[in-house]
Amino acid sequence: MKVRRKAPAAVLATLGIALVGCGVQPSGVVGAGEPASGLTRGMRLYFASDSGLRGVPLLDREVKDLNSVVKLLALGPPPAEQRDGLTSLVQLGGYTVTGTGNRVTMRLDGPYTMPGRDQGTGQLVCTLARAQSVLDPEARADDVRVTLRPKEGAALGPYRCAEFLDR
């Protein structure tokens, strides 16, 4: 009987010594820098809602150029997002979009009828900024500046997406 009582005590003592003497020292808080910020990677189309712009991931299509992204945006949100109150305010005639580095220019064949600081413009700016960052991995979406150049009237921008998200 005495052997059984001593065996558990010996095992506990051995484990206790092993755990206490394993050499791991306590540490304080380790600084890791600033928290992550900015826009995430991956393609998103931005749509208007009562609470502002919302990005919708584009999972089923590959982004090949900026012009095709604007076409997708003009089609409007998928049915599930429409039920959640998202819509597209983008209504354009002809256009050509080009991008180099952190700059995107959209040339319109006619006038631009939106005021410039509205959700429709924000949809274009944020979607084009995101698309440029996907097409050019050196470009960060939150650094891309988008300029709208209507055939008639003054150019609008350059705008950054953050100008339309921080409302």
LOKOLVO-965829 format. One record per residue: residue number from 1; residue in one letter; x, y, z of N, C-alpha, C in turn. Coordinates in Angstrom, 2 decimals, always signed. Atoms other than C-alpha are relative to their C-alpha. Layout:
LOKOLVO-965829
+-----+--------+---------+---------+---------+---------+----------+---------+---------+---------+---------+
: num : residu :  n.east : n.north :    n.up : ca.east : ca.north :   ca.up :  c.east : c.north :    c.up :
+-----+--------+---------+---------+---------+---------+----------+---------+---------+---------+---------+
: NUM :      A :       X :       Y :       Z :       X :        Y :       Z :       X :       Y :       Z :
...
+-----+--------+---------+---------+---------+---------+----------+---------+---------+---------+---------+
end
This chain:
LOKOLVO-965829
+-----+--------+---------+---------+---------+---------+----------+---------+---------+---------+---------+
: num : residu :  n.east : n.north :    n.up : ca.east : ca.north :   ca.up :  c.east : c.north :    c.up :
+-----+--------+---------+---------+---------+---------+----------+---------+---------+---------+---------+
:   1 :      M :   +0.80 :   -1.19 :   +0.00 :   +0.00 :    +0.00 :   +0.00 :   +0.84 :   +1.25 :   +0.00 :
:   2 :      K :   -0.85 :   -1.17 :   -0.07 :   +2.80 :    +2.36 :   +0.84 :   +0.65 :   +0.30 :   -1.34 :
:   3 :      V :   -0.61 :   -0.18 :   +1.31 :   +4.30 :    +1.84 :   -2.62 :   -0.91 :   +0.82 :   -0.90 :
:   4 :      R :   +0.95 :   -0.72 :   +0.85 :   +1.15 :    +3.10 :   -4.31 :   -0.08 :   +1.47 :   +0.37 :
:   5 :      R :   +0.06 :   -1.41 :   -0.41 :   +1.09 :    +6.31 :   -2.29 :   +1.26 :   +0.75 :   -0.41 :
:   6 :      K :   -1.27 :   -0.65 :   +0.33 :   +4.74 :    +7.05 :   -2.99 :   +0.15 :   +0.19 :   -1.50 :
:   7 :      A :   -0.14 :   -0.09 :   +1.46 :   +4.49 :    +6.44 :   -6.75 :   -0.65 :   +1.26 :   -0.55 :
:   8 :      P :   +0.59 :   -1.24 :   +0.52 :   +1.98 :    +9.25 :   -7.50 :   +0.74 :   +1.24 :   +0.50 :
:   9 :      A :   -0.72 :   -1.15 :   -0.54 :   +3.89 :   +11.61 :   -5.23 :   +1.32 :   +0.19 :   -0.74 :
:  10 :      A :   -1.27 :   -0.09 :   +0.72 :   +7.16 :   +10.80 :   -7.02 :   -0.21 :   +0.52 :   -1.41 :
:  11 :      V :   +0.30 :   -0.47 :   +1.36 :   +5.59 :   +11.35 :  -10.44 :   -0.31 :   +1.49 :   +0.02 :
:  12 :      L :   +0.33 :   -1.42 :   -0.10 :   +4.13 :   +14.70 :   -9.38 :   +1.24 :   +0.84 :   +0.29 :
:  13 :      A :   -1.22 :   -0.73 :   -0.32 :   +7.45 :   +15.79 :   -7.90 :   +0.90 :   +0.12 :   -1.22 :
:  14 :      T :   -0.82 :   -0.02 :   +1.20 :   +9.31 :   +14.85 :  -11.09 :   -0.56 :   +0.96 :   -1.04 :
:  15 :      L :   +0.64 :   -0.93 :   +0.94 :   +6.80 :   +16.71 :  -13.29 :   +0.16 :   +1.44 :   +0.45 :
:  16 :      G :   -0.14 :   -1.36 :   -0.53 :   +6.95 :   +19.74 :  -11.02 :   +1.39 :   +0.56 :   -0.24 :
:  17 :      I :   -1.39 :   -0.43 :   +0.23 :  +10.75 :   +19.92 :  -11.25 :   +0.24 :   +0.26 :   -1.48 :
:  18 :      A :   -0.19 :   -0.17 :   +1.45 :  +10.65 :   +19.47 :  -15.03 :   -0.66 :   +1.28 :   -0.50 :
:  19 :      L :   +0.71 :   -1.19 :   +0.46 :   +8.08 :   +22.22 :  -15.52 :   +0.63 :   +1.28 :   +0.52 :
:  20 :      V :   -0.59 :   -1.20 :   -0.59 :   +9.74 :   +24.70 :  -13.17 :   +1.36 :   +0.28 :   -0.61 :
:  21 :      G :   -1.36 :   -0.19 :   +0.48 :  +13.20 :   +24.13 :  -14.56 :   +0.16 :   -0.08 :   -1.50 :
:  22 :      C :   -0.12 :   +0.18 :   +1.45 :  +12.44 :   +24.10 :  -18.28 :   +0.71 :   +1.16 :   -0.68 :
:  23 :      G :   -0.78 :   -1.08 :   +0.57 :  +14.20 :   +27.41 :  -18.83 :   -0.78 :   +1.08 :   -0.71 :
:  24 :      V :   +0.79 :   -1.04 :   +0.65 :  +11.32 :   +29.46 :  -20.24 :   -0.15 :   +1.17 :   +0.97 :
:  25 :      Q :   +0.07 :   -1.18 :   -0.84 :  +11.55 :   +32.94 :  -18.84 :   -1.26 :   +0.81 :   -0.32 :
:  26 :      P :   +1.16 :   -0.85 :   +0.29 :   +8.54 :   +35.22 :  -18.46 :   +0.43 :   +1.21 :   -0.82 :
:  27 :      S :   -0.32 :   -1.17 :   +0.82 :   +8.41 :   +38.09 :  -20.94 :   -1.13 :   +1.02 :   +0.10 :
:  28 :      G :   +1.00 :   -1.07 :   +0.01 :   +6.60 :   +41.39 :  -21.16 :   -0.64 :   +0.11 :   -1.37 :
:  29 :      V :   +0.65 :   -0.27 :   +1.29 :   +4.70 :   +42.91 :  -24.06 :   +1.08 :   +0.17 :   -1.06 :
:  30 :      V :   -0.94 :   -0.10 :   +1.12 :   +6.53 :   +42.54 :  -27.37 :   -0.62 :   +0.93 :   -1.04 :
:  31 :      G :   +0.50 :   -0.94 :   +1.00 :   +6.08 :   +45.51 :  -29.73 :   +0.07 :   -0.60 :   -1.39 :
:  32 :      A :   +0.03 :   +0.54 :   +1.36 :   +5.04 :   +44.53 :  -33.24 :   -0.28 :   +1.09 :   -1.02 :
:  33 :      G :   +0.25 :   -1.09 :   +0.94 :   +4.58 :   +47.96 :  -34.78 :   -1.46 :   +0.39 :   -0.03 :
:  34 :      E :   +1.36 :   -0.49 :   +0.17 :   +1.42 :   +49.63 :  -35.98 :   -0.92 :   -1.12 :   -0.48 :
:  35 :      P :   +0.94 :   +1.00 :   +0.52 :   -1.73 :   +47.60 :  -36.62 :   -0.18 :   +0.16 :   -1.50 :
:  36 :      A :   +0.24 :   -0.05 :   +1.44 :   -2.58 :   +46.75 :  -40.21 :   -1.06 :   +1.03 :   -0.32 :
:  37 :      S :   +0.98 :   -1.01 :   +0.41 :   -4.43 :   +49.50 :  -42.03 :   -0.05 :   +0.04 :   -1.51 :
:  38 :      G :   +0.14 :   -0.14 :   +1.44 :   -5.57 :   +50.44 :  -45.50 :   -0.93 :   -1.04 :   -0.58 :
:  39 :      L :   +0.90 :   +0.91 :   +0.70 :   -7.50 :   +48.50 :  -48.08 :   +0.65 :   -1.37 :   -0.12 :
:  40 :      T :   -0.50 :   +1.35 :   +0.15 :   -7.16 :   +44.74 :  -48.30 :   +0.31 :   -0.28 :   -1.47 :
:  41 :      R :   -0.33 :   +0.39 :   +1.37 :   -5.84 :   +42.96 :  -51.40 :   -1.16 :   -0.79 :   -0.60 :
:  42 :      G :   +1.05 :   +0.74 :   +0.68 :   -7.99 :   +41.20 :  -53.99 :   -0.99 :   +0.95 :   -0.63 :
:  43 :      M :   +0.91 :   -0.86 :   +0.75 :  -10.54 :   +42.56 :  -56.43 :   -1.35 :   +0.14 :   +0.70 :
:  44 :      R :   +1.32 :   -0.33 :   -0.53 :  -13.68 :   +44.26 :  -55.17 :   -0.65 :   +1.01 :   -0.91 :
:  45 :      L :   +0.80 :   -1.03 :   +0.66 :  -16.43 :   +46.19 :  -56.87 :   -0.70 :   +0.77 :   +1.11 :
:  46 :      Y :   +0.62 :   -0.82 :   -1.05 :  -17.80 :   +49.09 :  -54.82 :   -1.38 :   +0.46 :   -0.45 :
:  47 :      F :   +1.38 :   -0.37 :   +0.29 :  -21.54 :   +49.71 :  -54.68 :   -0.52 :   +0.94 :   +1.07 :
:  48 :      A :   +0.59 :   -1.00 :   -0.89 :  -23.67 :   +52.42 :  -53.09 :   -1.06 :   -0.65 :   +0.89 :
:  49 :      S :   +1.05 :   +0.42 :   -0.92 :  -25.91 :   +51.89 :  -50.06 :   -0.39 :   +1.21 :   +0.85 :
:  50 :      D :   +0.43 :   -1.09 :   -0.88 :  -27.77 :   +54.02 :  -47.52 :   +1.08 :   +0.39 :   +1.00 :
:  51 :      S :   -1.05 :   -0.27 :   -0.99 :  -24.75 :   +53.75 :  -45.21 :   +1.36 :   +0.29 :   -0.63 :
:  52 :      G :   -1.26 :   -0.31 :   +0.68 :  -22.08 :   +54.54 :  -47.83 :   +0.41 :   -1.11 :   -0.94 :
:  53 :      L :   -0.51 :   +1.00 :   +0.95 :  -19.93 :   +52.52 :  -50.20 :   +0.35 :   -1.30 :   +0.72 :
:  54 :      R :   -0.38 :   +1.32 :   -0.52 :  -19.45 :   +48.80 :  -49.66 :   +0.68 :   -0.79 :   -1.11 :
:  55 :      G :   -0.73 :   +0.82 :   +0.96 :  -16.92 :   +46.59 :  -51.39 :   -0.54 :   -1.42 :   -0.04 :
:  56 :      V :   +0.48 :   +1.37 :   +0.20 :  -18.12 :   +43.29 :  -52.83 :   +1.11 :   -0.77 :   -0.71 :
:  57 :      P :   -1.08 :   +0.77 :   +0.64 :  -15.43 :   +40.67 :  -53.58 :   -0.43 :   -0.55 :   -1.36 :
:  58 :      L :   +0.23 :   +0.55 :   +1.33 :  -15.18 :   +39.65 :  -57.21 :   +0.74 :   -1.33 :   -0.05 :
:  59 :      L :   -0.63 :   +1.31 :   -0.17 :  -14.53 :   +35.94 :  -56.82 :   +0.01 :   -0.84 :   -1.26 :
:  60 :      D :   +0.17 :   +0.92 :   +1.12 :  -15.65 :   +34.39 :  -60.08 :   +0.56 :   +0.50 :   -1.32 :
:  61 :      R :   -0.55 :   -0.54 :   +1.25 :  -13.86 :   +36.57 :  -62.65 :   +1.41 :   +0.51 :   +0.22 :
:  62 :      E :   -1.36 :   -0.52 :   -0.04 :  -10.29 :   +37.48 :  -63.43 :   +0.00 :   +1.42 :   -0.56 :
:  63 :      V :   -0.12 :   -1.38 :   +0.47 :   -9.44 :   +41.17 :  -63.81 :   +1.07 :   +0.03 :   -1.08 :
:  64 :      K :   -0.95 :   -0.05 :   +1.12 :   -7.82 :   +41.66 :  -67.23 :   +0.40 :   +1.42 :   -0.35 :
:  65 :      D :   -0.31 :   -1.40 :   +0.28 :   -8.03 :   +45.43 :  -67.69 :   -1.01 :   +0.89 :   +0.71 :
:  66 :      L :   +0.84 :   -0.96 :   -0.72 :   -9.56 :   +48.55 :  -66.18 :   -1.35 :   +0.22 :   -0.68 :
:  67 :      N :   +1.26 :   -0.22 :   +0.72 :  -12.20 :   +48.98 :  -68.90 :   -1.04 :   -1.07 :   +0.33 :
:  68 :      S :   +0.96 :   +1.07 :   -0.29 :  -13.77 :   +45.58 :  -68.20 :   -0.53 :   +0.09 :   +1.43 :
:  69 :      V :   +0.46 :   -0.15 :   -1.39 :  -13.97 :   +46.35 :  -64.47 :   -1.13 :   +1.03 :   +0.07 :
:  70 :      V :   +1.06 :   -1.01 :   +0.01 :  -16.04 :   +49.48 :  -65.18 :   -1.28 :   -0.60 :   -0.59 :
:  71 :      K :   +1.18 :   +0.67 :   +0.57 :  -18.38 :   +47.37 :  -67.34 :   -0.70 :   -0.85 :   +1.06 :
:  72 :      L :   +0.58 :   +0.82 :   -1.07 :  -18.88 :   +44.96 :  -64.43 :   -0.69 :   +0.87 :   +1.04 :
:  73 :      L :   +0.59 :   -0.92 :   -0.98 :  -19.56 :   +47.87 :  -62.09 :   -1.33 :   +0.54 :   -0.50 :
:  74 :      A :   +1.23 :   -0.55 :   +0.58 :  -22.19 :   +49.31 :  -64.45 :   -1.13 :   -1.02 :   -0.02 :
:  75 :      L :   +1.04 :   +1.04 :   -0.03 :  -24.04 :   +45.95 :  -64.44 :   -0.76 :   -0.02 :   +1.32 :
:  76 :      G :   +0.65 :   -0.02 :   -1.31 :  -24.84 :   +46.49 :  -60.78 :   +0.41 :   -1.18 :   +0.86 :
:  77 :      P :   -0.39 :   +1.07 :   -0.93 :  -24.46 :   +44.27 :  -57.74 :   -0.74 :   -1.31 :   -0.28 :
:  78 :      P :   +0.69 :   +1.29 :   +0.11 :  -25.32 :   +40.56 :  -57.68 :   -1.32 :   +0.02 :   +0.79 :
:  79 :      P :   +1.31 :   +0.01 :   -0.66 :  -28.88 :   +39.66 :  -56.54 :   +0.05 :   +0.00 :   +1.53 :
:  80 :      A :   -0.07 :   +0.05 :   -1.47 :  -27.86 :   +38.84 :  -52.94 :   +0.35 :   +1.37 :   +0.57 :
:  81 :      E :   -0.39 :   -1.33 :   -0.47 :  -26.21 :   +42.25 :  -52.54 :   -1.11 :   +1.02 :   -0.27 :
:  82 :      Q :   +1.15 :   -0.88 :   +0.26 :  -29.22 :   +43.96 :  -54.15 :   -1.02 :   -0.14 :   +1.13 :
:  83 :      R :   +0.93 :   +0.21 :   -1.11 :  -31.40 :   +42.38 :  -51.46 :   +0.49 :   +0.66 :   +1.27 :
:  84 :      D :   -0.58 :   -0.67 :   -1.17 :  -29.01 :   +43.86 :  -48.89 :   +0.01 :   +1.52 :   -0.16 :
:  85 :      G :   +0.11 :   -1.44 :   +0.19 :  -29.68 :   +47.33 :  -50.33 :   +1.09 :   +0.65 :   -0.82 :
:  86 :      L :   -1.06 :   -0.58 :   +0.83 :  -26.67 :   +47.78 :  -52.61 :   -0.53 :   +0.28 :   -1.40 :
:  87 :      T :   +0.39 :   -0.38 :   +1.35 :  -27.06 :   +49.50 :  -55.95 :   +1.20 :   +0.66 :   -0.69 :
:  88 :      S :   -1.03 :   -0.71 :   +0.75 :  -24.94 :   +51.05 :  -58.68 :   -0.57 :   +1.32 :   -0.49 :
:  89 :      L :   +0.39 :   -1.33 :   +0.47 :  -25.18 :   +54.76 :  -59.38 :   +0.77 :   +0.40 :   -1.25 :
:  90 :      V :   -0.85 :   -0.28 :   +1.15 :  -22.74 :   +54.54 :  -62.29 :   -0.81 :   -0.15 :   -1.29 :
:  91 :      Q :   +0.65 :   +0.01 :   +1.31 :  -24.27 :   +55.48 :  -65.65 :   +0.90 :   +0.77 :   -0.94 :
:  92 :      L :   -0.98 :   -0.63 :   +0.89 :  -21.74 :   +56.15 :  -68.36 :   -0.30 :   -0.33 :   -1.44 :
:  93 :      G :   -0.01 :   +0.29 :   +1.43 :  -21.60 :   +56.44 :  -72.11 :   +1.32 :   -0.67 :   -0.32 :
:  94 :      G :   -1.30 :   +0.55 :   +0.36 :  -18.31 :   +55.71 :  -73.82 :   +1.10 :   +0.50 :   +0.92 :
:  95 :      Y :   -1.12 :   -0.37 :   -0.86 :  -15.06 :   +55.78 :  -71.90 :   +1.21 :   -0.86 :   -0.35 :
:  96 :      T :   -1.24 :   +0.76 :   +0.08 :  -11.45 :   +54.63 :  -71.92 :   +0.74 :   +0.22 :   +1.30 :
:  97 :      V :   -0.72 :   -0.10 :   -1.27 :   -9.53 :   +53.87 :  -68.74 :   +1.41 :   -0.52 :   -0.19 :
:  98 :      T :   -1.40 :   +0.42 :   +0.03 :   -5.75 :   +53.71 :  -68.48 :   +0.59 :   +0.16 :   +1.39 :
:  99 :      G :   -0.66 :   -0.08 :   -1.30 :   -3.52 :   +53.13 :  -65.49 :   +1.48 :   -0.29 :   -0.11 :
: 100 :      T :   -1.44 :   +0.21 :   -0.09 :   +0.18 :   +53.39 :  -64.75 :   +0.41 :   +0.26 :   +1.44 :
: 101 :      G :   -0.43 :   -0.17 :   -1.39 :   +1.59 :   +52.81 :  -61.28 :   -1.18 :   +0.37 :   +0.89 :
: 102 :      N :   +1.05 :   -0.47 :   -0.92 :   -0.50 :   +54.76 :  -58.75 :   -0.95 :   +1.00 :   -0.64 :
: 103 :      R :   +0.87 :   -0.96 :   +0.71 :   -2.33 :   +56.81 :  -61.41 :   -0.95 :   -0.72 :   -0.94 :
: 104 :      V :   +1.01 :   +0.52 :   +0.93 :   -5.56 :   +55.97 :  -63.22 :   -0.73 :   +1.20 :   -0.58 :
: 105 :      T :   +0.76 :   -1.06 :   +0.67 :   -7.27 :   +58.21 :  -65.79 :   -1.14 :   -0.64 :   -0.77 :
: 106 :      M :   +1.19 :   +0.44 :   +0.73 :  -10.79 :   +57.68 :  -67.07 :   -0.42 :   +1.14 :   -0.91 :
: 107 :      R :   +0.41 :   -1.00 :   +0.99 :  -11.52 :   +59.60 :  -70.28 :   -1.40 :   -0.34 :   -0.48 :
: 108 :      L :   +1.40 :   +0.19 :   +0.38 :  -15.22 :   +60.03 :  -70.99 :   -0.26 :   +0.60 :   -1.37 :
: 109 :      D :   +0.35 :   -0.50 :   +1.33 :  -16.68 :   +60.48 :  -74.47 :   -0.99 :   +1.17 :   +0.06 :
: 110 :      G :   +0.97 :   -1.08 :   -0.16 :  -19.23 :   +62.96 :  -73.12 :   +0.18 :   +0.69 :   +1.34 :
: 111 :      P :   -0.10 :   -0.70 :   -1.29 :  -19.99 :   +65.05 :  -70.03 :   -0.11 :   -0.98 :   +1.16 :
: 112 :      Y :   +0.16 :   +0.78 :   -1.23 :  -19.80 :   +63.72 :  -66.48 :   -1.09 :   +0.69 :   +0.81 :
: 113 :      T :   +1.18 :   -0.65 :   -0.58 :  -23.16 :   +64.36 :  -64.85 :   -0.07 :   -0.04 :   +1.52 :
: 114 :      M :   +0.02 :   +0.06 :   -1.47 :  -22.35 :   +63.54 :  -61.22 :   +0.87 :   +1.13 :   +0.57 :
: 115 :      P :   -0.71 :   -1.15 :   -0.56 :  -21.06 :   +66.25 :  -58.85 :   +1.47 :   -0.24 :   +0.34 :
: 116 :      G :   -1.41 :   +0.26 :   -0.29 :  -17.76 :   +64.53 :  -58.05 :   +0.25 :   -0.49 :   +1.41 :
: 117 :      R :   -0.17 :   +0.46 :   -1.39 :  -18.06 :   +64.06 :  -54.28 :   -1.22 :   -0.81 :   +0.42 :
: 118 :      D :   +1.21 :   +0.78 :   -0.23 :  -20.91 :   +61.56 :  -54.47 :   +0.34 :   -1.48 :   -0.02 :
: 119 :      Q :   -0.25 :   +1.44 :   -0.04 :  -21.28 :   +57.80 :  -54.09 :   +0.28 :   -0.60 :   -1.39 :
: 120 :      G :   -0.26 :   +0.51 :   +1.35 :  -21.37 :   +57.22 :  -57.86 :   +1.45 :   +0.20 :   -0.40 :
: 121 :      T :   -1.42 :   -0.26 :   +0.28 :  -17.97 :   +58.86 :  -58.27 :   +0.86 :   -0.88 :   +0.89 :
: 122 :      G :   -0.73 :   +0.87 :   -0.92 :  -16.78 :   +56.96 :  -55.21 :   +0.05 :   -1.44 :   -0.48 :
: 123 :      Q :   +0.01 :   +1.35 :   +0.56 :  -17.85 :   +53.70 :  -56.83 :   +1.09 :   -0.15 :   -1.06 :
: 124 :      L :   -1.01 :   +0.04 :   +1.06 :  -15.68 :   +54.48 :  -59.85 :   +1.41 :   +0.07 :   +0.59 :
: 125 :      V :   -1.34 :   -0.21 :   -0.56 :  -12.70 :   +55.72 :  -57.83 :   +0.47 :   -1.23 :   +0.76 :
: 126 :      C :   -0.43 :   +1.14 :   -0.83 :  -12.63 :   +52.85 :  -55.33 :   +0.16 :   -1.27 :   -0.82 :
: 127 :      T :   -0.11 :   +1.20 :   +0.83 :  -13.28 :   +50.14 :  -57.91 :   +1.23 :   +0.07 :   -0.90 :
: 128 :      L :   -1.17 :   -0.14 :   +0.87 :  -10.62 :   +51.52 :  -60.28 :   +1.30 :   -0.07 :   +0.80 :
: 129 :      A :   -1.20 :   +0.08 :   -0.84 :   -8.10 :   +51.95 :  -57.46 :   +0.30 :   -1.44 :   +0.37 :
: 130 :      R :   -0.17 :   +1.40 :   -0.36 :   -8.67 :   +48.37 :  -56.37 :   +0.49 :   -0.79 :   -1.21 :
: 131 :      A :   -0.38 :   +0.73 :   +1.22 :   -8.42 :   +47.07 :  -59.95 :   +1.45 :   +0.30 :   -0.38 :
: 132 :      Q :   -1.38 :   -0.35 :   +0.34 :   -5.17 :   +48.97 :  -60.56 :   +0.98 :   -0.72 :   +0.92 :
: 133 :      S :   -0.90 :   +0.69 :   -0.93 :   -3.65 :   +47.44 :  -57.42 :   +0.05 :   -1.51 :   -0.28 :
: 134 :      V :   -0.01 :   +1.42 :   +0.37 :   -4.64 :   +43.96 :  -58.65 :   +0.82 :   -0.20 :   -1.28 :
: 135 :      L :   -0.72 :   +0.11 :   +1.28 :   -3.25 :   +44.57 :  -62.16 :   +1.49 :   +0.34 :   +0.15 :
: 136 :      D :   -1.38 :   -0.40 :   -0.23 :   -0.05 :   +46.23 :  -60.88 :   +0.32 :   -0.23 :   +1.48 :
: 137 :      P :   -0.26 :   +0.32 :   -1.40 :   +1.14 :   +44.55 :  -57.66 :   +0.86 :   +1.03 :   +0.74 :
: 138 :      E :   -0.80 :   -1.05 :   -0.63 :   +3.50 :   +47.49 :  -57.03 :   -0.89 :   +1.13 :   +0.54 :
: 139 :      A :   +0.93 :   -1.07 :   -0.40 :   +0.47 :   +49.80 :  -56.62 :   -0.84 :   -0.47 :   +1.18 :
: 140 :      R :   +0.89 :   +0.28 :   -1.13 :   -1.35 :   +49.89 :  -53.30 :   -1.32 :   +0.72 :   -0.24 :
: 141 :      A :   +1.32 :   -0.57 :   +0.29 :   -5.10 :   +50.50 :  -53.60 :   -0.21 :   +1.34 :   +0.71 :
: 142 :      D :   +0.24 :   -1.26 :   -0.71 :   -5.07 :   +53.23 :  -50.95 :   +0.93 :   +1.12 :   -0.44 :
: 143 :      D :   -0.88 :   -1.04 :   +0.55 :   -2.29 :   +55.11 :  -52.81 :   -0.39 :   +0.42 :   -1.41 :
: 144 :      V :   +0.37 :   -0.29 :   +1.39 :   -3.91 :   +55.04 :  -56.26 :   -0.88 :   +1.25 :   -0.06 :
: 145 :      R :   +0.78 :   -1.23 :   +0.22 :   -5.26 :   +58.40 :  -57.50 :   -0.68 :   -0.11 :   -1.35 :
: 146 :      V :   +0.82 :   +0.15 :   +1.20 :   -8.07 :   +58.42 :  -60.04 :   -0.47 :   +1.38 :   -0.46 :
: 147 :      T :   +0.46 :   -1.25 :   +0.61 :   -8.81 :   +61.35 :  -62.39 :   -1.04 :   -0.32 :   -1.06 :
: 148 :      L :   +1.06 :   +0.13 :   +1.00 :  -12.02 :   +61.62 :  -64.42 :   +0.11 :   +1.18 :   -0.95 :
: 149 :      R :   -0.14 :   -1.06 :   +1.00 :  -11.65 :   +63.59 :  -67.67 :   -1.15 :   -0.07 :   -1.00 :
: 150 :      P :   +1.11 :   -0.03 :   +0.96 :  -14.96 :   +64.33 :  -69.38 :   +0.42 :   +0.73 :   -1.27 :
: 151 :      K :   -0.30 :   -0.68 :   +1.26 :  -14.90 :   +65.43 :  -73.01 :   -0.32 :   +1.48 :   +0.12 :
: 152 :      E :   +0.41 :   -1.40 :   -0.24 :  -16.67 :   +68.60 :  -71.90 :   +0.16 :   +0.30 :   +1.48 :
: 153 :      G :   -0.13 :   -0.40 :   -1.40 :  -15.84 :   +70.47 :  -68.72 :   +1.35 :   -0.36 :   +0.57 :
: 154 :      A :   -1.28 :   +0.20 :   -0.69 :  -13.02 :   +70.36 :  -66.22 :   +0.16 :   -1.43 :   +0.50 :
: 155 :      A :   -0.31 :   +1.31 :   -0.57 :  -11.30 :   +67.23 :  -65.00 :   -0.39 :   -0.03 :   +1.47 :
: 156 :      L :   +0.32 :   +0.19 :   -1.41 :  -12.39 :   +65.85 :  -61.64 :   +1.08 :   -0.88 :   +0.62 :
: 157 :      G :   -1.04 :   +0.76 :   -0.68 :   -9.77 :   +64.63 :  -59.20 :   +1.35 :   +0.66 :   -0.16 :
: 158 :      P :   -0.03 :   +1.42 :   -0.33 :   -7.35 :   +63.15 :  -58.69 :   -0.60 :   -0.28 :   +1.38 :
: 159 :      Y :   +0.64 :   +0.45 :   -1.23 :   -9.29 :   +61.30 :  -55.99 :   +0.67 :   -1.28 :   +0.49 :
: 160 :      R :   -0.40 :   +1.27 :   -0.63 :   -8.25 :   +58.57 :  -53.56 :   -1.25 :   -0.65 :   +0.57 :
: 161 :      C :   +1.17 :   +0.72 :   -0.49 :  -10.70 :   +55.90 :  -52.44 :   -0.37 :   +0.42 :   +1.42 :
: 162 :      A :   +0.26 :   -0.35 :   -1.40 :  -10.35 :   +56.90 :  -48.78 :   -0.87 :   +1.25 :   +0.13 :
: 163 :      E :   +0.83 :   -1.21 :   -0.04 :  -12.02 :   +60.24 :  -49.59 :   -1.48 :   -0.34 :   -0.02 :
: 164 :      F :   +1.40 :   +0.39 :   +0.12 :  -15.25 :   +58.35 :  -50.25 :   -0.41 :   -1.02 :   +1.06 :
: 165 :      L :   +0.32 :   +1.00 :   -1.02 :  -15.03 :   +55.72 :  -47.51 :   -0.11 :   +0.61 :   +1.39 :
: 166 :      D :   -0.02 :   -0.63 :   -1.33 :  -14.49 :   +58.08 :  -44.56 :   -1.13 :   +0.99 :   +0.18 :
: 167 :      R :   +1.13 :   -0.94 :   -0.11 :  -17.94 :   +59.64 :  -44.65 :   -0.87 :   -0.37 :   +1.15 :
+-----+--------+---------+---------+---------+---------+----------+---------+---------+---------+---------+
end
